[in-house]
Amino acid sequence: MIVRERAYARAGFVGNPSDGYHGKTIAFTIRDYWAEVVLYESPELELRPSPQDHAIFSSMGDLLEDVRRTGYYGGVRLLKAATKTFAEYCAKTGLELPNRNFTMRYSTTIPRQVGLGGSSAIITAVMRGLMAFFEVAIPDQMLPNVVLGAETQELGLTAGLQDRVIQAYGGLVYMDFNKEHLERHGHGRYERLPVELLPPVYIAYRDELAKESSTAHVRVRELYELGDKKVVTTMAKIASLADTARQLMEAGKHDELAAVVNRNFDLRAGIFQIRPADMEMVRTARATGASCSFCGSGGAVVGTFKDEQMLGRLREAMGVAGYQFIVPQVAPNEGVQVLRAGARP
């Protein structure tokens, strides 16, 4: 048996980044980019690196560019953390795992460290692959907690639940991270919305803007926990935008929704330090009439456009500025692919 599983990149559409502060968000998966794992039974347990984990370079400049874009640690650490967390979750919840070893390899097409949820996608894909291989189930509402635990407890990253929820559920999802509900039930309120509610959206990013997303939250987190009035108030305003956006989407009021997307970024910019290169990307998009906000913590943006004429201006402006640009496919995750004996891994 061979298991092949994917998890997709994501865009935090509205409410981002209030998920880490007991807020509300709406996000969607980007089917154009994915992380994939393949598992098959083997005599030993082996976690194989991907080509992106290479340690052979054509020159010193090639090495420097690789470190700048991907850091010092490859994806194997994510596989290790995910596998360990999965095994511990199963032991804690009484899910008995068969005594079977496996080989796991991964690949990803998600641009690294530009705010599209690349690391959480790899871990989510690993979790789903392990569930299929061992024929056990982690409930959808709990899977994001397990993925987040691998990142925060095992790898020491600062992150919220939004990315893990949307990548576990797929499609378009409304999320409410109310503190009392989280403490009482162990998870937030997550609701799949019809993908058709989304207006025309675009994604743009630039590889040169790669950075570790967790660093963006450190200072704001400190201020929030200290009760800083501006930070606490702003986070509450950002969270409220998710409800406003949902109402406008359901009413088909896309012009008003565009203003909400812009408001989301403007509020964020009032408490987070925004890099000049990121700010320029937002300004370039808005100059065409499109709305624009961050997909995650910087490096990639998401927004809405009104019609084909605006899309043409937007595509041209972003291309001239050197940004990668797509009109994303948005769709739920497919089911787990299980290939029988004789198929190639």
Secondary structure as a PSIPRED ss2 file (coil, helix, strand):
# PSIPRED VFORMAT (PSIPRED V4.0)

   1 M C   1.000  0.000  0.000
   2 I E   0.000  0.000  1.000
   3 V E   0.000  0.000  1.000
   4 R E   0.000  0.000  1.000
   5 E E   0.000  0.000  1.000
   6 R E   0.000  0.000  1.000
   7 A E   0.000  0.000  1.000
   8 Y E   0.000  0.000  1.000
   9 A E   0.000  0.000  1.000
  10 R E   0.000  0.000  1.000
  11 A E   0.000  0.000  1.000
  12 G E   0.000  0.000  1.000
  13 F E   0.000  0.000  1.000
  14 V E   0.000  0.000  1.000
  15 G C   1.000  0.000  0.000
  16 N C   1.000  0.000  0.000
  17 P C   1.000  0.000  0.000
  18 S H   0.000  1.000  0.000
  19 D H   0.000  1.000  0.000
  20 G H   0.000  1.000  0.000
  21 Y H   0.000  1.000  0.000
  22 H C   1.000  0.000  0.000
  23 G C   1.000  0.000  0.000
  24 K E   0.000  0.000  1.000
  25 T E   0.000  0.000  1.000
  26 I E   0.000  0.000  1.000
  27 A E   0.000  0.000  1.000
  28 F E   0.000  0.000  1.000
  29 T E   0.000  0.000  1.000
  30 I E   0.000  0.000  1.000
  31 R E   0.000  0.000  1.000
  32 D E   0.000  0.000  1.000
  33 Y E   0.000  0.000  1.000
  34 W E   0.000  0.000  1.000
  35 A E   0.000  0.000  1.000
  36 E E   0.000  0.000  1.000
  37 V E   0.000  0.000  1.000
  38 V E   0.000  0.000  1.000
  39 L E   0.000  0.000  1.000
  40 Y E   0.000  0.000  1.000
  41 E E   0.000  0.000  1.000
  42 S C   1.000  0.000  0.000
  43 P C   1.000  0.000  0.000
  44 E C   1.000  0.000  0.000
  45 L C   1.000  0.000  0.000
  46 E E   0.000  0.000  1.000
  47 L E   0.000  0.000  1.000
  48 R E   0.000  0.000  1.000
  49 P C   1.000  0.000  0.000
  50 S C   1.000  0.000  0.000
  51 P H   0.000  1.000  0.000
  52 Q H   0.000  1.000  0.000
  53 D H   0.000  1.000  0.000
  54 H C   1.000  0.000  0.000
  55 A C   1.000  0.000  0.000
  56 I C   1.000  0.000  0.000
  57 F C   1.000  0.000  0.000
  58 S C   1.000  0.000  0.000
  59 S C   1.000  0.000  0.000
  60 M H   0.000  1.000  0.000
  61 G H   0.000  1.000  0.000
  62 D H   0.000  1.000  0.000
  63 L H   0.000  1.000  0.000
  64 L H   0.000  1.000  0.000
  65 E H   0.000  1.000  0.000
  66 D H   0.000  1.000  0.000
  67 V H   0.000  1.000  0.000
  68 R H   0.000  1.000  0.000
  69 R H   0.000  1.000  0.000
  70 T H   0.000  1.000  0.000
  71 G C   1.000  0.000  0.000
  72 Y C   1.000  0.000  0.000
  73 Y C   1.000  0.000  0.000
  74 G C   1.000  0.000  0.000
  75 G C   1.000  0.000  0.000
  76 V H   0.000  1.000  0.000
  77 R H   0.000  1.000  0.000
  78 L H   0.000  1.000  0.000
  79 L H   0.000  1.000  0.000
  80 K H   0.000  1.000  0.000
  81 A H   0.000  1.000  0.000
  82 A H   0.000  1.000  0.000
  83 T H   0.000  1.000  0.000
  84 K H   0.000  1.000  0.000
  85 T H   0.000  1.000  0.000
  86 F H   0.000  1.000  0.000
  87 A H   0.000  1.000  0.000
  88 E H   0.000  1.000  0.000
  89 Y H   0.000  1.000  0.000
  90 C H   0.000  1.000  0.000
  91 A H   0.000  1.000  0.000
  92 K H   0.000  1.000  0.000
  93 T H   0.000  1.000  0.000
  94 G C   1.000  0.000  0.000
  95 L C   1.000  0.000  0.000
  96 E C   1.000  0.000  0.000
  97 L C   1.000  0.000  0.000
  98 P C   1.000  0.000  0.000
  99 N C   1.000  0.000  0.000
 100 R C   1.000  0.000  0.000
 101 N C   1.000  0.000  0.000
 102 F E   0.000  0.000  1.000
 103 T E   0.000  0.000  1.000
 104 M E   0.000  0.000  1.000
 105 R E   0.000  0.000  1.000
 106 Y E   0.000  0.000  1.000
 107 S E   0.000  0.000  1.000
 108 T E   0.000  0.000  1.000
 109 T C   1.000  0.000  0.000
 110 I C   1.000  0.000  0.000
 111 P C   1.000  0.000  0.000
 112 R C   1.000  0.000  0.000
 113 Q C   1.000  0.000  0.000
 114 V C   1.000  0.000  0.000
 115 G C   1.000  0.000  0.000
 116 L C   1.000  0.000  0.000
 117 G C   1.000  0.000  0.000
 118 G H   0.000  1.000  0.000
 119 S H   0.000  1.000  0.000
 120 S H   0.000  1.000  0.000
 121 A H   0.000  1.000  0.000
 122 I H   0.000  1.000  0.000
 123 I H   0.000  1.000  0.000
 124 T H   0.000  1.000  0.000
 125 A H   0.000  1.000  0.000
 126 V H   0.000  1.000  0.000
 127 M H   0.000  1.000  0.000
 128 R H   0.000  1.000  0.000
 129 G H   0.000  1.000  0.000
 130 L H   0.000  1.000  0.000
 131 M H   0.000  1.000  0.000
 132 A H   0.000  1.000  0.000
 133 F H   0.000  1.000  0.000
 134 F H   0.000  1.000  0.000
 135 E C   1.000  0.000  0.000
 136 V C   1.000  0.000  0.000
 137 A C   1.000  0.000  0.000
 138 I C   1.000  0.000  0.000
 139 P C   1.000  0.000  0.000
 140 D C   1.000  0.000  0.000
 141 Q C   1.000  0.000  0.000
 142 M C   1.000  0.000  0.000
 143 L H   0.000  1.000  0.000
 144 P H   0.000  1.000  0.000
 145 N H   0.000  1.000  0.000
 146 V H   0.000  1.000  0.000
 147 V H   0.000  1.000  0.000
 148 L H   0.000  1.000  0.000
 149 G H   0.000  1.000  0.000
 150 A H   0.000  1.000  0.000
 151 E H   0.000  1.000  0.000
 152 T H   0.000  1.000  0.000
 153 Q H   0.000  1.000  0.000
 154 E H   0.000  1.000  0.000
 155 L C   1.000  0.000  0.000
 156 G C   1.000  0.000  0.000
 157 L C   1.000  0.000  0.000
 158 T C   1.000  0.000  0.000
 159 A C   1.000  0.000  0.000
 160 G C   1.000  0.000  0.000
 161 L C   1.000  0.000  0.000
 162 Q H   0.000  1.000  0.000
 163 D H   0.000  1.000  0.000
 164 R H   0.000  1.000  0.000
 165 V H   0.000  1.000  0.000
 166 I H   0.000  1.000  0.000
 167 Q H   0.000  1.000  0.000
 168 A H   0.000  1.000  0.000
 169 Y H   0.000  1.000  0.000
 170 G C   1.000  0.000  0.000
 171 G C   1.000  0.000  0.000
 172 L E   0.000  0.000  1.000
 173 V E   0.000  0.000  1.000
 174 Y E   0.000  0.000  1.000
 175 M E   0.000  0.000  1.000
 176 D E   0.000  0.000  1.000
 177 F C   1.000  0.000  0.000
 178 N C   1.000  0.000  0.000
 179 K H   0.000  1.000  0.000
 180 E H   0.000  1.000  0.000
 181 H H   0.000  1.000  0.000
 182 L H   0.000  1.000  0.000
 183 E H   0.000  1.000  0.000
 184 R H   0.000  1.000  0.000
 185 H H   0.000  1.000  0.000
 186 G C   1.000  0.000  0.000
 187 H C   1.000  0.000  0.000
 188 G C   1.000  0.000  0.000
 189 R E   0.000  0.000  1.000
 190 Y E   0.000  0.000  1.000
 191 E E   0.000  0.000  1.000
 192 R E   0.000  0.000  1.000
 193 L E   0.000  0.000  1.000
 194 P C   1.000  0.000  0.000
 195 V H   0.000  1.000  0.000
 196 E H   0.000  1.000  0.000
 197 L H   0.000  1.000  0.000
 198 L C   1.000  0.000  0.000
 199 P C   1.000  0.000  0.000
 200 P C   1.000  0.000  0.000
 201 V E   0.000  0.000  1.000
 202 Y E   0.000  0.000  1.000
 203 I E   0.000  0.000  1.000
 204 A E   0.000  0.000  1.000
 205 Y E   0.000  0.000  1.000
 206 R C   1.000  0.000  0.000
 207 D H   0.000  1.000  0.000
 208 E H   0.000  1.000  0.000
 209 L H   0.000  1.000  0.000
 210 A C   1.000  0.000  0.000
 211 K C   1.000  0.000  0.000
 212 E C   1.000  0.000  0.000
 213 S H   0.000  1.000  0.000
 214 S H   0.000  1.000  0.000
 215 T H   0.000  1.000  0.000
 216 A H   0.000  1.000  0.000
 217 H H   0.000  1.000  0.000
 218 V H   0.000  1.000  0.000
 219 R H   0.000  1.000  0.000
 220 V H   0.000  1.000  0.000
 221 R H   0.000  1.000  0.000
 222 E H   0.000  1.000  0.000
 223 L H   0.000  1.000  0.000
 224 Y H   0.000  1.000  0.000
 225 E H   0.000  1.000  0.000
 226 L C   1.000  0.000  0.000
 227 G C   1.000  0.000  0.000
 228 D C   1.000  0.000  0.000
 229 K H   0.000  1.000  0.000
 230 K H   0.000  1.000  0.000
 231 V H   0.000  1.000  0.000
 232 V H   0.000  1.000  0.000
 233 T H   0.000  1.000  0.000
 234 T H   0.000  1.000  0.000
 235 M H   0.000  1.000  0.000
 236 A H   0.000  1.000  0.000
 237 K H   0.000  1.000  0.000
 238 I H   0.000  1.000  0.000
 239 A H   0.000  1.000  0.000
 240 S H   0.000  1.000  0.000
 241 L H   0.000  1.000  0.000
 242 A H   0.000  1.000  0.000
 243 D H   0.000  1.000  0.000
 244 T H   0.000  1.000  0.000
 245 A H   0.000  1.000  0.000
 246 R H   0.000  1.000  0.000
 247 Q H   0.000  1.000  0.000
 248 L H   0.000  1.000  0.000
 249 M H   0.000  1.000  0.000
 250 E H   0.000  1.000  0.000
 251 A H   0.000  1.000  0.000
 252 G C   1.000  0.000  0.000
 253 K C   1.000  0.000  0.000
 254 H H   0.000  1.000  0.000
 255 D H   0.000  1.000  0.000
 256 E H   0.000  1.000  0.000
 257 L H   0.000  1.000  0.000
 258 A H   0.000  1.000  0.000
 259 A H   0.000  1.000  0.000
 260 V H   0.000  1.000  0.000
 261 V H   0.000  1.000  0.000
 262 N H   0.000  1.000  0.000
 263 R H   0.000  1.000  0.000
 264 N H   0.000  1.000  0.000
 265 F H   0.000  1.000  0.000
 266 D H   0.000  1.000  0.000
 267 L H   0.000  1.000  0.000
 268 R H   0.000  1.000  0.000
 269 A H   0.000  1.000  0.000
 270 G C   1.000  0.000  0.000
 271 I C   1.000  0.000  0.000
 272 F C   1.000  0.000  0.000
 273 Q C   1.000  0.000  0.000
 274 I C   1.000  0.000  0.000
 275 R C   1.000  0.000  0.000
 276 P H   0.000  1.000  0.000
 277 A H   0.000  1.000  0.000
 278 D H   0.000  1.000  0.000
 279 M H   0.000  1.000  0.000
 280 E H   0.000  1.000  0.000
 281 M H   0.000  1.000  0.000
 282 V H   0.000  1.000  0.000
 283 R H   0.000  1.000  0.000
 284 T H   0.000  1.000  0.000
 285 A H   0.000  1.000  0.000
 286 R H   0.000  1.000  0.000
 287 A C   1.000  0.000  0.000
 288 T C   1.000  0.000  0.000
 289 G C   1.000  0.000  0.000
 290 A C   1.000  0.000  0.000
 291 S C   1.000  0.000  0.000
 292 C C   1.000  0.000  0.000
 293 S E   0.000  0.000  1.000
 294 F E   0.000  0.000  1.000
 295 C C   1.000  0.000  0.000
 296 G C   1.000  0.000  0.000
 297 S C   1.000  0.000  0.000
 298 G C   1.000  0.000  0.000
 299 G C   1.000  0.000  0.000
 300 A E   0.000  0.000  1.000
 301 V E   0.000  0.000  1.000
 302 V E   0.000  0.000  1.000
 303 G E   0.000  0.000  1.000
 304 T E   0.000  0.000  1.000
 305 F C   1.000  0.000  0.000
 306 K C   1.000  0.000  0.000
 307 D C   1.000  0.000  0.000
 308 E H   0.000  1.000  0.000
 309 Q H   0.000  1.000  0.000
 310 M H   0.000  1.000  0.000
 311 L H   0.000  1.000  0.000
 312 G H   0.000  1.000  0.000
 313 R H   0.000  1.000  0.000
 314 L H   0.000  1.000  0.000
 315 R H   0.000  1.000  0.000
 316 E H   0.000  1.000  0.000
 317 A H   0.000  1.000  0.000
 318 M H   0.000  1.000  0.000
 319 G H   0.000  1.000  0.000
 320 V H   0.000  1.000  0.000
 321 A C   1.000  0.000  0.000
 322 G C   1.000  0.000  0.000
 323 Y C   1.000  0.000  0.000
 324 Q E   0.000  0.000  1.000
 325 F E   0.000  0.000  1.000
 326 I E   0.000  0.000  1.000
 327 V C   1.000  0.000  0.000
 328 P C   1.000  0.000  0.000
 329 Q C   1.000  0.000  0.000
 330 V C   1.000  0.000  0.000
 331 A C   1.000  0.000  0.000
 332 P C   1.000  0.000  0.000
 333 N C   1.000  0.000  0.000
 334 E C   1.000  0.000  0.000
 335 G C   1.000  0.000  0.000
 336 V C   1.000  0.000  0.000
 337 Q E   0.000  0.000  1.000
 338 V E   0.000  0.000  1.000
 339 L E   0.000  0.000  1.000
 340 R C   1.000  0.000  0.000
 341 A C   1.000  0.000  0.000
 342 G C   1.000  0.000  0.000
 343 A C   1.000  0.000  0.000
 344 R C   1.000  0.000  0.000
 345 P C   1.000  0.000  0.000
